[in-house]
Amino acid sequence: MTAKDVFDRQLAAIAGQDLPALLAQYHDEATVVRFDRVARGAAEIGELFGAYLSAKPQVDEIVSLQVTDDVIFYNAYMTVGGNRVTTYGTLVVKDGRIWRQTAAALPLT
């Protein structure tokens, strides 16, 4: 399984609003870092993504994507909670699952 496979599964889970599939992407020792909060471990990450999916996120376009052996760096246009945003993030993959993630969203102007 490649890092690109992990990214593709992430996109599919978001598109399907599939919380169990999304959470299965994350390593047992995962950490997600955003400007508004940091989530560590399954319970906190589950809470974070439960709230995120309730905002009905939709990936509109992948603008840029860089994938190495275990790091994914992306920029995407999305609609989240009815608002168009540009998102930037990094996924670090360990044992075929997301171990570290950073994510930021800015309004599109």
C-alpha positions in Angstrom: 0.0 0.0 0.0 1.4 3.4 -1.0 0.9 6.8 0.6 -1.1 7.7 -2.5 -3.5 4.8 -1.7 -4.0 6.3 1.8 -4.7 9.7 0.3 -7.2 8.2 -2.2 -9.0 6.3 0.6 -9.1 9.5 2.6 -10.8 11.3 -0.2 -13.3 8.5 -0.7 -14.2 8.4 3.1 -14.8 12.2 3.0 -16.9 12.0 -0.2 -18.9 9.2 1.4 -19.3 10.9 4.7 -18.1 7.6 6.1 -16.8 8.2 9.7 -15.8 4.6 10.4 -13.8 4.4 7.1 -12.2 7.8 7.9 -11.2 6.7 11.4 -9.8 3.4 10.1 -7.3 5.5 8.2 -5.6 6.7 11.4 -2.8 5.0 13.3 -3.4 4.1 16.9 -0.8 6.8 17.9 -2.1 9.4 15.5 -2.1 13.2 16.1 -4.0 15.7 14.0 -2.8 19.3 14.3 -5.0 22.3 13.2 -4.8 25.9 14.2 -8.0 25.6 16.3 -7.1 22.3 18.1 -4.9 19.3 18.4 -6.5 15.8 18.5 -4.5 12.8 19.8 -5.7 9.2 19.8 -8.8 7.5 18.6 -11.4 9.2 20.9 -10.2 12.8 20.2 -9.8 12.2 16.5 -13.2 10.6 16.3 -14.7 13.7 18.0 -12.9 16.0 15.6 -13.9 14.1 12.5 -17.5 13.6 13.7 -17.8 17.4 13.9 -16.0 17.8 10.6 -18.3 15.4 8.7 -21.4 17.2 10.2 -20.3 20.3 8.2 -20.7 18.2 5.0 -17.2 18.7 3.6 -16.8 18.3 -0.2 -13.5 18.2 -2.0 -14.1 20.3 -5.1 -10.6 20.2 -6.7 -7.1 18.9 -5.8 -5.0 21.9 -6.7 -1.5 20.5 -5.9 -0.3 17.2 -4.6 3.2 16.0 -3.7 3.6 12.4 -2.5 6.8 10.8 -1.3 7.3 7.4 0.3 5.5 8.3 3.5 4.5 12.0 3.3 1.6 13.6 1.4 1.4 17.4 1.0 -1.7 18.8 -0.6 -3.7 21.9 -1.5 -7.4 21.5 -2.3 -10.4 23.6 -2.9 -13.3 22.4 -0.7 -16.8 23.4 0.4 -17.2 23.0 4.2 -20.3 24.1 6.0 -21.4 25.8 2.8 -18.2 27.9 2.6 -15.6 27.6 -0.1 -12.1 27.3 1.3 -8.6 26.4 0.2 -7.1 23.8 2.3 -3.5 22.9 2.9 -2.3 19.8 4.7 0.3 17.2 5.3 -0.3 13.5 6.0 2.6 11.4 7.4 2.0 7.6 6.9 3.2 4.9 9.2 2.3 1.2 8.8 -0.1 2.1 6.0 -2.2 4.5 8.1 -2.1 8.2 8.9 0.3 8.8 11.9 0.5 12.6 11.8 -1.6 15.2 10.0 -1.6 19.0 9.7 -4.6 20.8 8.2 -5.5 24.4 7.6 -8.4 26.0 5.7 -8.6 29.6 4.5 -11.6 31.3 2.8 -11.4 31.6 -0.9 -11.2 35.2 -2.1 
